[in-house]
C-alpha cells in the first residue's frame, strides 16, 4: 500500500477524482515556471488555481472531521492527509507569492497596457490598482507636491526615456525538452535552429522562451521551464543564444 492508496481509502470520492494527479502536476509546473520567469506569466485560464483552492478547502474539512474521531486506526491516515494538505497549500502559496512579488516590483508596467493586464487575475488587477494608487498618494504627500505639475507623473516618457521599470528579459532561463523538437533562436548574426532531444536542458534568454510561448511550442508539450540563474550543472546544459549580442561571452 502506498500513499495514494491511503488517501483513496480515507476519502474515496475526493482522491479518485479524474485529473487530480494532473492538477497537482500542473500546479507544480506553474509554480516552478512562475518562480523561474523574470516576467509575470499568464494567469492559468483553465481554472487550475480555483480547483486547487477547492481541493484544499475539502481537505481541511476532512481533517476537521477526522480530528474529532479518536480511533487509533485513523491516526496514520490523518497524518498522511495533513501532509498532502500542506503540500497543496505550499504550492499555491508559493505560486501566488511569486506573482505578487513581480506585481509589487513592476506595478505600473503590468497596468500599462491591456495585453499586460490580461496576464493578471481580477484579484491581482484590484491589488495592483490599489497598490499603485496608495504608492502615488504617498509620493505626492512626501515630495511630489513640491514639484511642478508636469513632473509629478510616475509614468513619464519624456526624452524617449520611460520611468516605468520593466522586467529584464535578457535574464537567462533553463528550458527542458519534454520530447524531441526544434528550437528556433536568434543569435547576433542570424537565426538558427537547434535540435533539442527529450530530456535535454537548454539555457537561453527569457525572450527566446517568450517567443516559443507565443508560437504555442510550450502548449504543445515540447518545452518546459525548469529554472533560472545558473542552478544546473553546465555539463548538462546546451547553450543557445537569444536576440542581440551573444550571451555569455
Beta strands, then each sheet from edge to edge (+ up, - down):
strand 1: 172-177
strand 2: 181-186
strand 3: 191-196
strand 4: 201-205
strand 5: 223-228
strand 6: 237-239
sheet 1: 5+ 1- 4+ 6+
sheet 2: 2+ 3-
end
